[in-house]
Amino acid sequence: MKVTIKDIAKEANVSITTVSLIINDKGQRFSEETHARVKTAIAKLDYQPHYFAKNLNKTKSNTIGFIVSEITNPFFAELAKVIEDVLVEQGYLVLLCNSSSDREREERYVDEMLYRFVDGVFLAGTVSDNAHLLEKLKKRKVPYILLDRPSEYSQTNGIFIDDFAGGVEATNYLITHQHQAIGCITANEHFSNIHQRAQGYLAAMASQGNTPVVEIADEVNEYSGYQLAGKLLDKGVSAIFACSDIMAFGVYKAAAERGFKIPEDLSVIGFDDINLTHFMLPPLTTITQPTKAIGEHAARQMLEMIETGNLVVPNTVLDIALKTRSSVIVKQS
Amino acid sequence: MKVTIKDIAKEANVSITTVSLIINDKGQRFSEETHARVKTAIAKLDYQPHYFAKNLNKTKSNTIGFIVSEITNPFFAELAKVIEDVLVEQGYLVLLCNSSSDREREERYVDEMLYRFVDGVFLAGTVSDNAHLLEKLKKRKVPYILLDRPSEYSQTNGIFIDDFAGGVEATNYLITHQHQAIGCITANEHFSNIHQRAQGYLAAMASQGNTPVVEIADEVNEYSGYQLAGKLLDKGVSAIFACSDIMAFGVYKAAAERGFKIPEDLSVIGFDDINLTHFMLPPLTTITQPTKAIGEHAARQMLEMIETGNLVVPNTVLDIALKTRSSVIVKQS
């Protein structure tokens, strides 16, 4: 026999009105204990909403989890902030969880979000090999959206850019400026999207018959950029493509230490267009990830998934653009 | 009559062993529904632990809330990461909440953390005027620690640095380098700790009989630093004290746009010593907040408060230090 609100009320020992208000998200007047009793009863009786119900009749927590791989990378902090601003306006709160690119930590945070009945989960910069993790979310019917880094286990629910094309564009921009000895600082395959940018670089270099010079980082930050830029400069490159702006900071320092001026002695192009690129000296030419557009699209898509109960949405791939600033010039003879 | 575990078991319709395991944090084997029933029963019966109980007999969630005013400021992101690394090692998860310096949002997040039975709350860069907020935490007996910015409503539970002394030291360093026309970029009183740094500046300037030149920002970021630096430079200062490193980024850009070289034409000193200061060109001289020490102390203190049930700890004030890099030289005639 189909479970009804009346059964929930009886199990939780509250009135039918109370149950109805709570599951329609109008139960602010009730105590936490009452909410918990109703929630427990719903879970215990495996209550399914009426087919014609106006909304999901699901207990909403009005919170959304945002699991991010590296909160100290300005790109992710800015993305989180955009999403949060949209969601807070709609009455939600966002719980940020920093996984520090650790698979186990990421999974623990997903478990925690599920345990706490969040209404949805963003996975920004997810760690590869997470079929298991996505299965948990699907099984609990919790909407999720992948950001920045695709997962090989999900063909849907992502909002990305074309990292490969971005890598091609960045490299071609340097090639157009007569550079041939172009170095690339990227990250290992674990960081699949950054790795894709380097694939774009390799393709662009191959089409010119240029010899690629690649340095691969195990962490994506200003320190790794600095160390690997040093190696590239010692190999005599005239230009460097740093696959993440935060690593470009390190490139600038490595160049300065060797007495190289940017762009006169070394052209540099980055990727992301974090706010701080405006303030680098000279301002960094880079590939723009439309952070504001990504964030706003992500927030609105999540709201829609929560409201409609639709758990599967096709991937969205937003356009990248070349942001020309002052760190690239024609190769000097 | 005193409520016992037996009463909880009866109310929640589980065995006494189940209750005991759950409240001693050994209940991983049980379902979320079981945990919720026990939690509800505990709240309903207002269960108080036995006097001689070995531990608190309190349902632990093993999560800690970290409410931060601005996650896009690298100082806060770095602090959050230090604290998280210590806590995750001890089996906790950290829920980061970004209040964007909004009082209402900060309060909603505190409510949310309490609703979710977190074991403790960090308030980093708390908004002023939050007596009400701290009262809620005290009433629910949830340990809290204030970081970075003191609250006028709490004489305890804080881990700070001496912002005033830091402001004095930064200014004196410029004075020692023969600067007199020294500008200061600070933030409004809302940002009480940053405001204190400017008070230090004012005191140091007054003791030299120098005329202070102060610009006050309503937001603390690279953009406000840039705008206000422009105003100071138009007033002909030979040195600038930026009360937060992130604003110093803006100072560098404003100087470059006017053809001023740092340090030759303009000396600059910052405050915080965020990682990126190493990578500014030239590397920024600044007042170091010992972020690692603050974070580790904060995490350990929180763990101790949770374990002992001690809700009040005296303030800790850690030492600042002057980090001499390359952005300050003797005033050029």
Contacts between the chains, C-beta under 8 A, distances in Angstrom:
chain1	res1	chain2	res2	distance
A	32	B	43	7.1
A	32	B	115	6.0
A	33	B	40	5.7
A	33	B	43	4.6
A	33	B	44	5.6
A	36	B	36	5.7
A	36	B	39	6.5
A	36	B	40	4.5
A	36	B	43	7.4
A	37	B	40	5.5
A	39	B	36	6.5
A	40	B	33	5.8
A	40	B	36	4.6
A	40	B	37	5.5
A	40	B	40	6.4
A	43	B	32	7.2
A	43	B	33	4.7
A	43	B	36	7.5
A	44	B	33	5.8
A	63	B	112	6.5
A	71	B	71	6.5
A	71	B	77	5.1
A	71	B	80	6.5
A	71	B	81	6.7
A	71	B	96	6.9
A	72	B	74	6.8
A	72	B	77	4.5
A	72	B	78	5.9
A	72	B	81	5.6
A	72	B	275	7.9
A	74	B	72	6.8
A	74	B	74	7.2
A	77	B	71	5.1
A	77	B	72	4.5
A	77	B	77	5.9
A	78	B	72	5.9
A	80	B	71	6.5
A	80	B	98	6.8
A	81	B	71	6.7
A	81	B	72	5.6
A	81	B	98	6.5
A	81	B	100	7.1
A	84	B	98	5.9
A	84	B	100	7.6
A	85	B	100	7.4
A	88	B	105	6.3
A	93	B	97	7.1
A	93	B	108	6.1
A	93	B	109	6.3
A	93	B	112	5.2
A	94	B	97	7.4
A	94	B	98	7.3
A	95	B	95	4.7
A	95	B	96	7.3
A	95	B	97	6.5
A	95	B	112	7.9
A	96	B	71	6.9
A	96	B	95	7.3
A	96	B	96	3.6
A	96	B	97	6.7
A	96	B	98	6.4
A	97	B	93	7.1
A	97	B	94	7.4
A	97	B	95	6.5
A	97	B	96	6.7
A	98	B	80	6.8
A	98	B	81	6.5
A	98	B	84	5.9
A	98	B	94	7.3
A	98	B	96	6.4
A	100	B	81	7.1
A	100	B	84	7.6
A	100	B	85	7.4
A	105	B	88	6.3
A	108	B	93	6.1
A	109	B	93	6.3
A	112	B	63	6.5
A	112	B	93	5.2
A	112	B	95	8.0
A	115	B	32	5.8
A	116	B	116	5.9
A	221	B	275	8.0
A	222	B	275	6.7
A	222	B	276	6.4
A	222	B	278	7.6
A	222	B	279	5.0
A	223	B	275	8.0
A	226	B	279	7.2
A	249	B	276	6.5
A	249	B	279	4.4
A	250	B	279	6.4
A	252	B	279	6.7
A	252	B	281	6.2
A	253	B	278	7.2
A	253	B	279	4.8
A	253	B	281	7.0
A	253	B	283	8.0
A	256	B	281	5.2
A	275	B	72	7.9
A	275	B	221	7.9
A	275	B	222	6.6
A	276	B	222	6.4
A	276	B	249	6.5
A	276	B	276	7.6
A	278	B	222	7.5
A	278	B	253	7.3
A	279	B	222	5.0
A	279	B	226	7.2
A	279	B	249	4.4
A	279	B	250	6.4
A	279	B	252	6.7
A	279	B	253	4.8
A	281	B	252	6.2
A	281	B	253	7.0
A	281	B	256	5.2
A	281	B	281	5.9
A	283	B	253	8.0
